[in-house]
Amino acid sequence: MIRIAGFGAAIVVAVAVYVGFHRGGETIYDGRWGVMERLIRPIVFGANALELMALVFAGLIAWRVWKKMQA
């Protein structure tokens, strides 16, 4: 599980670096990704929708693991 998580994190970092170098001086609001701005705008206590979704998914995964350990 840790190896899979590390591999997934490496892929995310690699994609972020590629996009950062590929886009150069552009912002995410230019072009077709401008629609995604709503996901990165702060909603609650400075947290944006992407962070909140990540917390919900992590909570669901932790809950399922906890339920399997109880059985």
N, C-alpha and C positions, 0 to 999 in steps of 0.2 A: 504494500500500500504506500509506503513512504517513497519507494522508487517511482511508482506511478505518479505520485503527487509532485515529486521533484522533476520528473520528465515534463509534466503538464506546466509547471512553473517555468521551466526552461523554454518551452514553446511560446508561452505568453510573453516572456521577456524578449525573445528573438523577434517576434512579430512587432512588439512595441518599438524596438530599436530600428527595425526595417522601416516601419511607417514613419518614425521620427526623422530618419535620414532621407527617406524618399520624398516626403512632403516639403522638406526644407523650410522656407519662410511662410508657407501657408498655415492657416489655422484650420481647425476641424469644422469651423462654421462655413468655410468655403466649399462649394461643391455639393455632392450628394449626401455627405455625412452631416450636413447642417441640421437635418431632422433629429439627429441624436442629441442635439443640445439640451433637450428637455431632460435627458437622463443624467446629465452632469451638472445641472443647476441645483444648488442647495435647497433642500426641502425642510428637514427637521434637524435642528441643532447643528447645522452646517453639513449634515450628511446628505449625499445625493442619492438618487434612485438606484444607481448601480451598486452603491455600497449597501443600501438597505436590502436589495435583492440578494446580494452575496451573503449577508447575514441570515436571511430567511432560509436560503438553500443550505448553508452550513448548519443551521439549527435543525432543519429537517433531516439531514444526514446523521447528525449526532443523535437525534431522537430515535431514528431507525436502528442505529447501532446499539443504543441503550436498550431498546425494546428486545432486540435479538439476544442481548446478553442476559436479560431477565428470564427468557424462555428456556 
